[in-house]
Amino acid sequence: MSCSTEAFPAAKYRWEHRSINNHDLWRNFSFSQAIAFEGLVGQFVCVAYNRLGSARSEAVTVMIPHAVSAVKAYSSVEALDIASDRDENVTFYCIADGSPPPSYSWESRKTSNVPWTVVADTQNLTVRGIEGQYSCMAWNEYSESRQRSVETLTITFKRPDYAYAGVVTVATAVIGIILIAILIVVVYFRRTNRTMTLLSCIQGPCYRSSEIPSERIQMNDDDADDEGTLFDTSSLAPLN
């Protein structure tokens, strides 16, 4: 494979290479205008340069058909065991070596003693608010079976801060006690005011509605005689 360009001063050439998965960096492969390779797969790009600048060719992909291997899974937080908030997004990525390029799926399960369940047929998976274990599967037409990633990613929710929860509980209890004390004081003073109102009747004096003062009271009545009617209430007792 060779490349050429028109340039003045005359251009020099180098070839760069990276793997097919596009996640690797370009690396210098050869400082020549033409290259030959046997059994090497990946992407190749030609770079022409002189003292005035440089130019790159489009990438050329070289593939030798083979089954999927080296399935790798990783997460956006760069950890296998992930402590996540319930409303936090976590993204999983999967890469594998295979030619033609592999197909991907993600499986999950709550615990290690239950079967895996397919959750998405995609290379990358974003999860939010779901605890469990996650594993990537990859395959192509040359694979005898789906290949599982070596890594198992686990999401668990962050547990509450028990020290903080204890402070909140104590504060709530104190507020409750204060409110109960205020209620008791209010009830006490309301009863005290009623008692004082009753006691103030002593100056009146005050009597129950069924009682009449001990002195003789003259009641006027339209049907009575001009002298009125007298009642003897000496036996009635005043209100305590």
Backbone torsions as a table, in degrees:
resi	resn	phi	psi	omega
1	MET	NA	133.7	-177.1
2	SER	-136.5	166.9	176.2
3	CYS	-143.8	158.7	179.6
4	SER	-152.4	160.2	177.6
5	THR	-156.3	160.9	174.8
6	GLU	-97.4	126.1	-178.3
7	ALA	-157.3	153.1	174.4
8	PHE	-139.4	121.4	-2.3
9	PRO	-60.4	164.2	-176.9
10	ALA	-56.7	142.6	-176.0
11	ALA	-82.6	151.0	167.6
12	LYS	-104.4	164.9	-173.9
13	TYR	-132.7	151.9	169.2
14	ARG	-149.3	153.7	177.7
15	TRP	-112.5	139.2	176.1
16	GLU	-117.9	154.0	-174.2
17	HIS	-138.9	147.5	169.3
18	ARG	-151.0	165.8	-178.5
19	SER	-72.3	168.7	-173.4
20	ILE	-70.8	-24.3	-172.9
21	ASN	-71.8	-5.1	174.2
22	ASN	68.0	5.4	178.9
23	HIS	-95.5	-12.0	-179.2
24	ASP	-88.4	159.0	176.7
25	LEU	-80.7	153.8	174.1
26	TRP	-69.8	138.0	179.4
27	ARG	-128.2	143.9	178.1
28	ASN	-61.6	131.3	-178.1
29	PHE	-112.5	-41.8	-178.7
30	SER	-158.6	143.5	176.3
31	PHE	-105.5	67.7	179.1
32	SER	-150.5	164.9	-177.8
33	GLN	-78.7	-29.0	179.6
34	ALA	-126.4	147.1	179.9
35	ILE	-132.3	155.3	173.0
36	ALA	-130.1	139.3	-179.7
37	PHE	-140.3	145.2	178.5
38	GLU	-127.3	115.3	177.5
39	GLY	77.2	3.8	179.9
40	LEU	-93.7	126.7	179.4
41	VAL	-113.8	162.6	178.8
42	GLY	135.3	-159.4	179.3
43	GLN	-111.3	140.8	-179.3
44	PHE	-127.1	144.0	176.7
45	VAL	-139.1	140.8	178.4
46	CYS	-98.9	135.3	178.5
47	VAL	-118.4	121.6	175.4
48	ALA	-105.5	136.0	-175.1
49	TYR	-151.3	152.5	168.8
50	ASN	-144.7	-168.9	-175.1
51	ARG	-70.0	-10.5	-179.8
52	LEU	-95.7	-14.5	-179.5
53	GLY	157.7	-165.6	-178.1
54	SER	-147.6	162.2	176.9
55	ALA	-145.1	147.5	-177.3
56	ARG	-116.2	143.3	174.4
57	SER	-82.9	169.2	171.7
58	GLU	-69.2	152.3	-178.4
59	ALA	-71.9	139.5	175.8
60	VAL	-110.9	127.1	-178.6
61	THR	-99.9	127.8	178.4
62	VAL	-114.3	124.4	-177.6
63	MET	-129.3	141.3	168.7
64	ILE	-117.3	117.1	-174.6
65	PRO	-53.9	130.1	174.9
66	HIS	-160.1	160.7	-177.6
67	ALA	-71.2	164.4	-179.5
68	VAL	-69.7	141.3	174.8
69	SER	-150.8	168.9	174.9
70	ALA	54.4	57.0	177.6
71	VAL	-79.3	126.6	-176.7
72	LYS	-128.3	135.2	177.4
73	ALA	-120.4	141.4	176.4
74	TYR	-152.0	169.5	-173.1
75	SER	-121.9	167.8	-179.7
76	SER	-70.0	-18.6	179.6
77	VAL	-100.2	7.6	174.1
78	GLU	55.7	46.5	177.1
79	ALA	-150.2	152.3	177.3
80	LEU	-86.2	-39.6	176.2
81	ASP	-102.4	114.6	-169.2
82	ILE	-114.8	123.5	172.5
83	ALA	-95.3	114.8	-171.0
84	SER	-123.3	147.4	168.3
85	ASP	-72.1	156.7	-177.7
86	ARG	-64.6	-28.1	-178.4
87	ASP	-105.1	20.8	-177.8
88	GLU	-101.0	135.7	176.5
89	ASN	-85.6	134.6	174.5
90	VAL	-125.8	128.7	-178.3
91	THR	-107.2	132.2	176.3
92	PHE	-105.7	143.2	178.7
93	TYR	-123.5	149.6	179.3
94	CYS	-137.7	134.0	175.5
95	ILE	-133.0	150.9	179.3
96	ALA	-153.3	154.6	176.8
97	ASP	-93.6	128.3	179.3
98	GLY	-175.1	150.7	178.7
99	SER	-142.4	117.5	2.5
100	PRO	-65.6	167.9	-176.8
101	PRO	-53.1	141.7	-174.8
102	PRO	-71.5	160.6	164.5
103	SER	-95.8	156.7	-173.7
104	TYR	-132.9	155.0	169.4
105	SER	-151.5	160.1	177.6
106	TRP	-119.1	139.4	177.0
107	GLU	-122.6	155.1	-180.0
108	SER	-142.1	162.8	174.0
109	ARG	-157.8	155.1	-178.7
110	LYS	-72.8	-46.4	180.0
111	THR	-137.0	170.5	-174.5
112	SER	-73.9	-9.8	-177.8
113	ASN	-100.5	14.3	176.7
114	VAL	-122.8	156.0	-177.4
115	PRO	-67.2	157.7	174.9
116	TRP	-74.8	147.0	177.1
117	THR	-128.9	131.8	178.8
118	VAL	-68.8	128.8	179.9
119	VAL	-111.9	-23.0	179.9
120	ALA	-165.1	140.8	173.4
121	ASP	-98.8	80.7	-176.2
122	THR	-154.6	158.6	179.5
123	GLN	-78.1	-36.8	179.7
124	ASN	-118.2	143.6	-174.7
125	LEU	-133.2	130.8	175.4
126	THR	-108.2	127.3	-175.7
127	VAL	-119.2	140.5	177.2
128	ARG	-144.0	123.2	173.4
129	GLY	71.7	24.7	179.8
130	ILE	-130.6	114.3	176.5
131	GLU	-79.0	157.3	175.0
132	GLY	143.0	-174.0	178.3
133	GLN	-105.2	143.3	-177.0
134	TYR	-131.0	140.3	-179.2
135	SER	-140.7	145.6	-179.1
136	CYS	-100.2	141.9	175.4
137	MET	-119.2	141.7	179.5
138	ALA	-140.1	147.2	-179.9
139	TRP	-163.7	161.8	169.3
140	ASN	-143.4	-173.5	-173.5
141	GLU	-68.6	-15.3	179.0
142	TYR	-96.6	-1.4	-179.6
143	SER	-85.4	133.5	176.2
144	GLU	-72.1	-28.1	178.1
145	SER	-154.6	168.3	177.8
146	ARG	-70.6	136.6	-179.1
147	GLN	-99.6	128.8	-178.7
148	ARG	-92.6	145.4	177.0
149	SER	-64.8	147.3	177.4
150	VAL	-66.5	-37.0	-177.0
151	GLU	-82.8	138.6	169.7
152	THR	-113.1	121.7	-178.4
153	LEU	-93.9	134.6	-176.6
154	THR	-122.8	131.0	176.3
155	ILE	-111.7	128.1	171.2
156	THR	-129.0	145.9	179.6
157	PHE	-76.5	145.8	176.1
158	LYS	-65.5	133.5	179.9
159	ARG	-83.7	153.8	-178.7
160	PRO	-65.9	153.8	175.7
161	ASP	-77.5	105.3	-173.7
162	TYR	-67.0	-30.8	176.6
163	ALA	-63.1	-44.6	177.9
164	TYR	-64.4	-42.1	179.9
165	ALA	-61.9	-36.7	178.3
166	GLY	-64.9	-40.6	177.8
167	VAL	-62.4	-43.7	179.6
168	VAL	-62.2	-40.7	179.8
169	THR	-63.3	-45.8	179.3
170	VAL	-62.6	-43.9	179.9
171	ALA	-61.7	-41.1	178.6
172	THR	-63.0	-41.3	179.2
173	ALA	-63.9	-42.7	179.3
174	VAL	-62.3	-44.3	179.0
175	ILE	-61.6	-40.4	178.6
176	GLY	-62.4	-42.4	179.4
177	ILE	-64.0	-41.1	179.0
178	ILE	-62.1	-44.0	-179.9
179	LEU	-63.6	-40.7	178.0
180	ILE	-64.0	-41.4	178.8
181	ALA	-62.3	-42.4	178.1
182	ILE	-61.5	-41.5	179.5
183	LEU	-63.0	-42.4	178.5
184	ILE	-62.0	-42.9	179.7
185	VAL	-62.7	-43.2	-179.7
186	VAL	-62.1	-45.8	179.5
187	VAL	-62.8	-41.7	-179.5
188	TYR	-60.7	-47.2	-178.2
189	PHE	-69.4	-32.1	176.9
190	ARG	-65.0	-41.0	177.1
191	ARG	-68.1	-39.0	179.1
192	THR	-62.7	-42.9	179.0
193	ASN	-62.1	-38.1	178.4
194	ARG	-65.4	-42.2	179.6
195	THR	-62.3	-41.6	-179.7
196	MET	-66.8	-34.2	177.3
197	THR	-64.1	-41.2	178.9
198	LEU	-66.9	-40.6	-179.9
199	LEU	-65.2	-31.2	-179.3
200	SER	-66.2	-16.6	179.6
201	CYS	-71.2	-14.5	179.8
202	ILE	-59.6	-33.5	178.7
203	GLN	-69.2	-19.9	-175.9
204	GLY	-68.5	-56.5	-10.1
205	PRO	-77.8	170.3	178.0
206	CYS	-105.1	149.1	-179.4
207	TYR	-137.8	159.8	174.3
208	ARG	-66.4	159.5	-175.8
209	SER	-63.8	-22.4	-179.2
210	SER	-89.3	0.3	-177.2
211	GLU	-116.4	155.1	-178.2
212	ILE	-129.8	146.8	179.6
213	PRO	-53.7	151.7	-174.0
214	SER	-67.2	-26.5	178.5
215	GLU	-70.8	159.8	-180.0
216	ARG	-75.0	125.4	-179.1
217	ILE	-112.3	131.6	180.0
218	GLN	-92.1	119.2	-179.8
219	MET	-102.4	123.6	177.6
220	ASN	-82.4	138.9	179.7
221	ASP	-140.8	136.2	-178.1
222	ASP	-62.6	-30.6	-177.8
223	ASP	-89.6	-8.0	-178.6
224	ALA	-85.2	172.9	178.1
225	ASP	-76.1	173.1	-175.9
226	ASP	-63.0	-26.1	-178.7
227	GLU	-80.1	-10.5	179.8
228	GLY	78.9	-175.9	-178.6
229	THR	-119.3	132.3	-178.5
230	LEU	-104.4	139.0	177.9
231	PHE	-117.4	140.3	176.4
232	ASP	-97.4	108.4	-176.9
233	THR	-114.1	26.8	-176.5
234	SER	-66.6	-19.4	-178.5
235	SER	-88.2	-4.3	-178.0
236	LEU	-84.1	142.5	-177.9
237	ALA	-100.9	144.5	178.3
238	PRO	-71.3	163.5	180.0
239	LEU	-71.9	130.5	177.5
240	ASN	-76.0	NA	NA
